[in-house]
Amino acid sequence: MLARVLRSESSSGGARLNSRRLIHGRVAEKGTKSLPSLSQVTFEGEELKLKSGSHYFKSLDDFIDFFDDMVRSRPFYTAVDCNKLSTFGKITKLGFQPNVVTFSTLIHGLCLEDRISEALALFGYMVETGCQPDVVTFNTLMNGLCREGRVLEAVALFDQMVEIGLTPDVITFTTLINGLCLEGRVLEKAALVNKMVGKGLHIDVVTYGTIVNGMCKMGDTKSALNLLSKMEETHIKPDVVIYSAIIDRLCKDGHHSDAQNLFSEMLEKGIAPDVFTYTCMIDGFCSFGRWSDAQRLLRDMIEREINPDVLTFNALISASVKEGKLFEAEKLCDEMLHRCIFPDTVTYNSMIYGFCKHNRLDDAKHMFDMMASKGCSPDVVTFNTIIAVYCRAKRVDEGMQLLREISRRGLVANTTTYNTLIHGFCEVDNLNAAQDLFQEMISHGVCPDTITCNILLYGFCENEKLEEALELFEVIQMSKIDLDTVAYNIIIHGMCKGSKVDEAWDLFCSLPIDGVEPDVQTYNVMISGFCGKSAISDANVLFHKMKDNGHEPDNSTYNTLIRGCLKAGEIDKSIELISEMRSNGFSGDAFTIKMVADLITDGRLDKSFSDMLS
């Protein structure tokens, strides 16, 4: 019985309809998101409501249980009553022949409960029993497939629909367009629109809006603008939603002039921008530091009696903070409250970040406390911001207290949280605590990243714990974490400091094998290592190799090598390097100048040498 079949969520064929394997296979091989409306089934809140007389059911299984009881009582029901309940197995046993409405209603119910495989099997059974599916049946199944991300199967079902002579309607095309938009299939969307026009179907502004929105989400503003022009050609007036979607994407991509032109076009055509349109423009200007333009737009929207919302203020406050205009940000917060717009987590986070950036830790903590008192829950970003300030102030223990507070509030610390605290412990030379926290991080299922590893490697090397650094380096190499050039620079530098220059050179030579490209800093630490062991010829060879490989020496490169040559008594080479250094716009640093001064004082260098560096 179908009632029993529908209770089972297993995909095995034993308890399924007899013809399911064959038909489901056939339909699946063919192979979207708008919900066709069927009068027998409606949504109210989270409940699926199936109505038959005075009976209401919260789910399909609920209704099937009721129908079991109904059949056992053997009352007489009309065909219309059976269509309302749509359990075709029970209906056929009562002597009724299910029709297209019966099948379509139950298929719709199954799709609403995301039981698409059973819906497809029922569709197959429907075809086998000789009941011809209609457009509603196909639309329902295509919508169900799109809801599961099986858009290609939905398109295949569309082709099958056309093959049997059914004419797709606007719902069919809108459903497929929605699905294609979600998967970013621009070419297929465009083809579908052309097919709609070719069939003489009227494409309304809502359908166009769906397509434009999908294109903009993918960043394809060119296609969106082309479609906007096409709408004008077909005498369909775009609405504020369509213009706002394109303006939003243009602003996000930094094309502010184009956004402004489109905004002006809206006004010229009598399409009034709404709060979302203004917020998109303001956020775009703020993101690229065009503070005065953003303020001008805020004034303009207020003059037009369009009330800014929390998102509008958040964009302005965030921009103010980033530009160091903390006073302006505070004024904007006051303006929000004056307008009875309540700050949200984003607002508080921006202000807390601003206070922390200006070392106003007490104000940041006050804002944090006020946030909680106003019923606005801090998130991990809030905690991370304050933890970072504590760690910079070397108050790592207070940062750890906030880490524990994160757990107490039911939040989950992320990689940034742990990285900040691990770095904090390394900065105060508490490597044991840093290692313990690293272990805690892993045990809590928070994945370390390249930054985590670099922090620990640097901490070990700086504290002359090279063996621990090398051990960790080997573990990381065997893990799925990608080591970057910075990690190799840290280890090579640590090896050179630890008098393991030959091992450092071996690691340097292995970089191409490991798929890592050395940068200027890599060459600098290796040249410094060679100079440290008085291998000046090796340092000079590497210096020339560095230039041959397209890496221009910087101030550190020249000064390191000059000091190495002076220490080794290669005065002529050092003079040559000083000349090249100055011609490239660099000068002697404090260490080089001091070395030259000491050598002059000791009488090992002529006084004129000092003039060369100035």
C-alpha positions in Angstrom: 0.0 0.0 0.0 1.2 3.5 -0.8 0.6 4.6 2.7 3.2 2.2 3.9 5.5 3.1 1.0 5.4 6.8 1.9 6.4 6.2 5.5 9.6 4.7 4.4 12.5 7.1 3.6 14.8 4.3 2.5 15.8 4.3 -1.2 15.7 0.5 -1.5 13.2 -0.8 -4.1 11.6 -3.6 -2.0 9.0 -1.4 -0.3 8.4 0.9 -3.3 5.9 0.8 -6.1 6.3 -2.2 -8.4 7.2 -0.1 -11.4 9.4 2.4 -9.5 12.8 1.2 -10.5 12.1 1.3 -14.2 10.2 4.6 -14.3 12.4 6.5 -11.8 15.5 5.4 -13.8 13.8 6.7 -17.0 12.8 10.0 -15.5 16.1 10.6 -13.7 18.0 10.1 -16.9 16.0 13.0 -18.4 16.3 15.1 -15.9 13.6 23.1 -11.0 12.5 26.8 -8.2 9.0 28.4 -8.2 6.1 26.8 -6.4 3.1 26.1 -8.6 -0.1 26.6 -6.5 -2.5 23.7 -6.0 -5.7 24.5 -4.1 -5.6 21.3 -2.2 -2.3 22.0 -0.5 -1.2 25.2 1.2 1.5 26.4 3.6 0.8 28.1 6.8 3.9 29.0 8.7 6.0 25.9 8.9 3.0 23.6 8.6 1.8 21.7 5.5 -2.0 22.0 5.6 -4.0 19.4 3.8 -7.7 20.3 4.0 -10.6 17.9 3.9 -13.6 19.1 5.7 -12.6 19.9 9.3 -9.3 17.9 9.2 -5.9 19.6 9.2 -2.6 17.8 9.0 0.9 19.0 9.9 2.7 16.6 7.6 2.1 14.1 4.8 2.7 11.2 7.2 0.0 12.7 9.5 -2.5 12.7 6.7 -1.6 9.1 5.6 -2.2 7.9 9.2 -5.6 9.6 9.2 -6.4 8.1 5.8 -5.5 4.6 7.1 -8.2 5.0 9.9 -10.6 6.4 7.4 -10.4 3.4 5.1 -10.7 1.0 8.0 -14.0 2.7 9.0 -15.2 2.0 5.4 -17.3 5.2 4.9 -18.3 6.3 1.5 -16.3 9.2 -0.1 -16.8 11.0 -3.3 -14.2 11.3 -5.9 -13.7 14.9 -5.0 -13.0 13.9 -1.4 -10.4 11.4 -2.6 -8.7 14.0 -4.8 -8.3 16.2 -1.7 -6.5 13.4 0.1 -4.7 12.0 -3.0 -3.6 8.6 -1.8 -4.0 6.8 -5.1 -3.3 3.3 -3.7 -6.2 3.5 -1.3 -8.4 5.2 -3.8 -8.0 2.5 -6.4 -8.8 -0.2 -3.9 -12.1 1.7 -3.1 -12.9 1.5 -6.8 -12.0 5.0 -7.9 -9.7 5.8 -10.8 -7.1 8.5 -9.8 -7.1 11.4 -12.3 -4.4 14.0 -13.1 -5.5 16.2 -10.2 -5.1 13.3 -7.8 -1.6 12.5 -9.0 -0.5 16.1 -9.2 -1.7 16.9 -5.7 0.2 14.0 -4.1 3.3 14.8 -6.2 3.1 18.4 -5.0 2.9 17.2 -1.4 5.9 14.9 -1.8 7.9 17.7 -3.4 7.1 20.1 -0.6 8.4 17.5 1.9 11.6 17.1 -0.3 10.7 13.5 -1.1 11.5 14.1 -4.8 12.5 10.4 -5.5 9.1 9.3 -4.4 7.5 12.0 -6.4 9.4 10.9 -9.5 8.4 7.3 -8.9 4.7 8.3 -8.6 5.1 10.3 -11.8 6.3 7.1 -13.5 3.4 5.1 -12.1 1.1 7.8 -13.3 2.4 7.5 -16.9 2.3 3.7 -16.8 -1.4 3.7 -15.7 -2.2 5.8 -18.8 -3.0 9.1 -16.9 -1.6 12.0 -19.0 0.4 14.5 -16.9 -0.5 18.1 -17.4 1.5 21.3 -17.2 0.9 21.6 -13.5 2.3 18.1 -12.9 5.5 18.9 -14.9 5.9 22.3 -13.2 5.6 20.7 -9.8 8.3 18.1 -10.5 10.6 20.6 -12.1 10.3 22.8 -9.1 11.0 19.9 -6.8 14.1 19.0 -8.8 15.3 22.6 -8.7 14.8 22.8 -5.0 17.3 19.9 -4.7 19.8 21.5 -7.1 19.1 19.0 -9.8 18.5 21.7 -12.5 19.8 19.6 -15.4 17.3 16.9 -14.7 14.6 19.6 -14.5 15.6 20.9 -17.9 15.5 17.3 -19.3 12.0 17.0 -17.8 11.1 20.2 -19.6 12.3 18.7 -22.9 10.1 15.6 -22.2 7.1 17.9 -21.6 7.6 19.6 -24.9 8.1 16.2 -26.7 4.6 15.0 -25.6 3.0 18.1 -26.9 2.4 20.1 -23.8 2.8 23.9 -24.0 5.0 25.4 -21.2 3.5 28.3 -19.4 5.1 31.3 -17.6 5.4 29.2 -14.4 7.4 26.6 -16.3 9.9 29.1 -17.5 10.1 31.0 -14.3 10.8 27.8 -12.4 13.6 26.8 -14.7 15.0 30.4 -14.8 15.1 30.4 -11.0 17.0 27.1 -10.9 19.5 28.2 -13.6 20.1 31.5 -11.8 21.0 29.6 -8.6 23.5 27.5 -10.5 24.9 30.5 -12.5 24.1 29.2 -15.9 23.9 32.4 -17.9 23.8 31.0 -21.4 21.0 28.6 -20.6 19.0 31.4 -19.0 19.4 33.6 -22.1 18.4 30.7 -24.3 15.3 30.1 -22.2 14.3 33.7 -22.3 14.6 33.6 -26.1 12.6 30.4 -26.2 9.8 32.1 -24.1 9.7 35.0 -26.5 9.7 32.7 -29.5 6.7 30.8 -28.1 4.9 34.1 -27.8 4.8 34.0 -24.0 4.6 37.2 -22.1 7.6 37.8 -19.8 6.5 39.9 -16.9 8.6 42.3 -14.9 8.9 39.7 -12.1 10.4 37.1 -14.4 12.8 39.7 -15.8 13.7 40.6 -12.2 14.5 37.0 -11.3 16.9 36.7 -14.3 18.5 40.1 -13.7 19.0 39.3 -10.0 20.7 36.0 -10.9 23.0 37.6 -13.4 24.0 40.3 -10.9 24.7 37.7 -8.2 27.1 36.1 -10.6 28.8 39.5 -11.4 27.5 39.4 -15.0 26.4 43.1 -15.1 26.9 43.2 -18.9 24.2 40.6 -19.5 22.0 42.3 -16.9 22.3 45.7 -18.6 21.6 44.1 -22.0 18.5 42.5 -20.6 17.5 45.9 -19.2 17.7 47.3 -22.7 15.7 44.3 -24.0 12.9 45.1 -21.5 12.6 48.6 -23.0 12.4 47.2 -26.5 9.5 45.0 -25.5 7.8 47.9 -23.7 8.1 46.4 -20.2 8.9 49.0 -17.6 11.7 47.9 -15.2 10.9 48.5 -11.6 13.0 49.7 -8.6 14.0 46.1 -7.8 15.7 45.5 -11.1 17.5 48.8 -11.1 18.6 48.3 -7.5 20.0 44.8 -8.3 22.2 46.2 -11.1 23.3 49.2 -9.1 24.2 47.0 -6.2 26.4 44.8 -8.4 28.0 47.8 -10.1 28.9 49.4 -6.7 30.3 46.1 -5.4 32.5 45.9 -8.5 33.7 49.5 -8.1 31.9 50.9 -11.2 30.6 53.9 -9.4 30.2 56.1 -12.5 28.0 53.5 -14.1 26.0 53.1 -10.9 25.5 56.8 -10.7 24.4 57.0 -14.4 21.9 54.2 -13.8 20.7 55.9 -10.6 20.1 59.1 -12.6 18.4 57.2 -15.3 15.9 55.8 -12.7 15.0 59.3 -11.5 14.6 60.5 -15.1 12.2 57.7 -15.9 10.2 58.4 -12.8 11.2 55.2 -10.9 11.7 56.3 -7.3 14.7 54.7 -5.6 14.0 53.1 -2.3 16.0 52.6 0.9 17.8 49.6 -0.6 18.9 51.5 -3.7 20.3 54.4 -1.6 22.0 51.9 0.7 23.7 50.2 -2.2 25.0 53.5 -3.5 26.1 54.6 -0.1 27.8 51.3 0.7 29.6 51.4 -2.7 30.9 54.9 -2.1 32.0 54.0 1.4 33.8 50.9 0.3 36.0 53.0 -2.0 36.6 55.9 0.5 34.2 58.3 -1.2 33.0 59.6 2.1 31.6 63.0 0.9 29.6 61.3 -1.9 28.1 58.9 0.6 27.1 61.8 2.9 25.6 63.7 0.0 23.4 60.7 -0.8 22.3 60.3 2.8 21.2 63.9 2.8 19.4 63.4 -0.5 17.5 60.4 0.7 16.4 62.2 3.9 15.2 65.1 1.8 13.1 62.7 -0.3 11.6 61.4 3.0 13.2 58.0 2.5 14.1 56.8 5.9 17.6 55.2 6.2 17.7 51.9 8.0 20.3 50.1 10.1 22.1 48.9 6.9 22.5 52.4 5.7 24.0 53.6 9.0 26.2 50.5 9.2 27.8 51.3 5.9 28.5 54.9 6.9 29.7 54.0 10.4 32.0 51.3 9.1 33.5 53.7 6.5 34.0 56.4 9.2 35.9 53.9 11.4 38.1 52.7 8.6 39.0 56.3 7.7 39.8 57.1 11.4 36.8 59.4 11.7 35.7 58.0 15.0 34.0 61.2 16.1 31.8 61.1 13.0 31.0 57.4 13.7 29.9 58.3 17.2 27.7 61.1 15.8 26.1 58.6 13.4 25.3 56.3 16.2 23.6 59.1 18.1 21.6 59.9 14.9 20.5 56.3 14.6 19.2 56.3 18.1 17.5 59.7 17.5 15.6 58.1 14.6 14.7 55.1 16.8 16.9 52.8 14.6 18.5 50.3 17.0 22.1 49.3 16.4 22.7 45.7 15.5 25.8 43.4 16.0 27.5 44.9 12.9 27.0 48.4 14.3 28.5 47.6 17.6 31.4 45.6 16.1 32.3 48.6 13.9 32.3 50.9 16.9 34.3 48.4 19.1 36.8 48.0 16.3 37.1 51.8 16.1 37.7 52.2 19.8 40.3 49.4 19.8 42.1 50.9 16.8 42.5 54.1 18.7 43.6 52.3 21.9 40.4 53.3 23.7 40.1 49.9 25.3 37.8 51.1 28.1 35.4 52.6 25.6 35.5 49.4 23.6 34.7 47.4 26.8 31.9 49.8 27.7 30.4 49.4 24.2 30.7 45.6 24.6 28.8 45.7 27.9 26.2 48.1 26.5 25.7 45.8 23.6 24.7 43.0 25.9 22.5 45.2 28.0 20.5 46.3 24.9 19.8 42.6 24.1 22.2 42.5 21.1 24.3 39.4 21.4 28.0 39.8 20.6 29.4 37.4 18.0 32.8 35.9 17.5 33.9 39.0 15.5 33.1 41.1 18.6 35.2 38.9 20.8 38.1 38.6 18.3 38.3 42.4 18.1 38.7 42.9 21.9 41.0 39.8 22.3 43.3 41.3 19.6 43.6 44.6 21.6 44.3 42.7 24.9 47.0 40.7 23.1 48.6 43.8 21.6 48.7 45.3 25.1 50.3 42.1 26.3 47.3 41.4 28.5 46.9 37.9 27.1 45.4 36.4 30.3 42.4 38.8 29.9 42.2 37.7 26.3 42.0 34.1 27.5 39.1 35.0 29.8 37.2 36.2 26.8 38.0 33.0 25.0 36.2 31.1 27.9 33.4 33.6 27.7 32.9 32.7 24.1 32.2 29.1 25.1 30.0 30.1 28.0 27.8 32.1 25.6 27.4 29.0 23.3 29.6 30.5 20.5 32.4 28.8 18.8 35.9 30.3 18.7 37.3 30.3 15.2 40.8 30.1 13.7 41.3 33.9 14.0 40.5 33.7 17.8 43.1 31.1 18.4 45.7 32.6 16.1 45.5 35.9 18.0 45.9 34.3 21.4 48.7 32.0 20.2 50.5 35.0 18.8 49.9 36.9 22.0 51.5 34.1 24.1 54.5 34.0 21.7 55.0 37.7 22.1 55.2 37.4 25.8 57.6 34.4 25.5 55.1 32.0 26.9 55.6 29.2 24.3 54.2 26.5 26.6 50.9 28.3 26.8 51.0 28.8 23.0 51.5 25.1 22.5 48.8 24.2 24.9 46.4 26.5 23.1 47.4 25.0 19.8 46.5 21.6 21.1 43.2 22.8 22.5 42.4 24.4 19.1 42.9 21.0 17.4 41.0 19.1 20.1 38.0 21.5 19.7 37.9 20.8 15.9 39.1 24.2 14.9 41.5 23.8 11.9 44.9 25.6 12.1 45.8 27.5 9.0 49.1 28.7 7.5 49.0 31.7 9.7 48.7 29.5 12.9 51.8 27.5 11.8 53.8 30.6 10.9 53.1 32.1 14.3 54.3 29.1 16.1 57.3 28.5 13.8 58.4 32.1 14.3 57.9 31.9 18.1 60.1 28.8 18.4 62.8 30.3 16.1 62.9 33.6 17.9 63.2 31.9 21.2 66.0 29.7 20.0 63.9 26.5 20.1 65.0 25.4 16.6 64.4 21.7 17.3 60.8 22.3 18.2 60.4 24.5 15.2 61.8 21.8 12.9 59.7 19.1 14.4 56.5 21.2 13.9 57.7 22.0 10.4 57.9 18.3 9.5 54.4 17.6 11.0 53.0 20.5 8.9 54.6 19.2 5.8 52.8 15.8 6.3 49.5 17.5 7.0 47.0 19.1 4.5 48.1 22.6 5.5 49.9 24.4 2.7 53.2 25.9 3.8 53.8 29.3 2.1 57.0 31.2 1.4 56.8 32.9 4.8 57.0 29.5 6.6 60.1 28.5 4.7 61.7 32.0 5.3 61.1 31.5 9.0 62.7 28.1 9.1 65.7 29.0 6.8 66.3 32.1 9.0 66.1 30.0 12.2 68.5 27.4 10.8 71.0 30.1 9.8 70.7 31.7 13.3 71.3 28.2 14.8 74.5 27.7 12.8 72.8 25.2 10.5 73.6 27.1 7.3 74.3 24.0 5.2 70.9 22.5 6.2 69.3 25.9 5.4 70.9 25.8 2.0 69.5 22.3 1.4 66.0 23.5 2.3 66.4 26.6 0.0 67.4 24.3 -2.9 64.3 22.1 -2.2 61.9 25.0 -2.7 61.1 24.3 -6.4 60.5 20.7 -5.6 58.0 21.7 -2.9 56.3 24.1 -5.3 57.4 27.2 -3.4 58.7 30.3 -5.1 61.4 32.1 -3.1 60.9 35.8 -2.7 63.3 38.6 -1.9 63.2 37.8 1.8 64.1 34.2 1.2 67.2 35.3 -0.7 68.0 37.9 2.0 68.0 35.3 4.9 70.1 32.9 2.9 72.6 35.6 1.9 72.7 36.6 5.6 73.4 33.0 6.6 76.3 32.7 4.1 77.7 36.0 5.3 77.4 34.9 8.9 79.7 31.9 8.3 82.0 34.0 6.1 81.0 32.2 2.9 81.1 35.5 0.9 81.7 33.8 -2.4 78.5 31.8 -1.9 76.6 34.9 -0.9 77.8 36.7 -4.0 76.8 33.8 -6.3 73.3 33.8 -4.7 73.1 37.6 -5.0 73.6 37.3 -8.8 71.3 34.3 -9.1 68.7 36.4 -7.3 68.9 39.1 -10.0 69.0 36.5 -12.8 65.7 35.0 -11.5 64.0 38.4 -11.6 64.1 39.3 -7.9 65.4 42.9 -7.4 67.6 43.3 -4.3 66.2 45.6 -1.7 67.8 47.8 1.0 68.3 44.8 3.3 70.0 42.7 0.6 72.6 45.4 -0.2 73.4 46.2 3.5 73.7 42.6 4.5 76.1 41.8 1.7 78.1 45.0 2.2 78.6 44.2 5.8 79.6 40.6 4.9 82.2 41.9 2.4 83.6 44.4 4.9 83.8 41.8 7.6 85.7 39.5 5.2 88.1 42.4 4.2 86.7 42.5 0.6 86.8 46.3 0.4 86.7 46.6 -3.3 83.6 44.4 -3.5 81.9 46.5 -0.8 82.7 49.7 -2.7 81.2 48.2 -5.8 78.1 47.2 -3.9 77.7 50.6 -2.3 77.8 52.3 -5.7 75.1 49.9 -7.1 73.0 50.3 -3.9 73.0 54.1 -4.2 72.3 54.1 -7.9 69.2 51.9 -7.2 67.9 54.5 -4.6 69.0 52.7 -1.4 71.3 53.8 1.4 73.3 52.4 4.2 71.3 51.4 7.3 72.2 52.0 10.9 74.1 48.7 11.3 76.2 49.3 8.2 77.0 52.9 9.2 78.0 51.8 12.7 80.3 49.0 11.2 82.0 51.5 8.9 82.4 53.9 11.8 84.0 51.2 14.0 86.3 50.1 11.2 87.4 53.7 10.6 88.1 54.2 14.3 90.2 51.0 14.3 92.1 52.3 11.4 91.1 49.4 9.1 89.1 51.7 6.8 89.8 55.1 5.2 87.6 58.0 6.4 86.5 58.7 2.8 84.6 55.4 3.0 82.1 57.1 5.3 81.3 59.7 2.7 80.3 57.0 0.2 77.4 55.9 2.5 76.0 59.4 3.1 
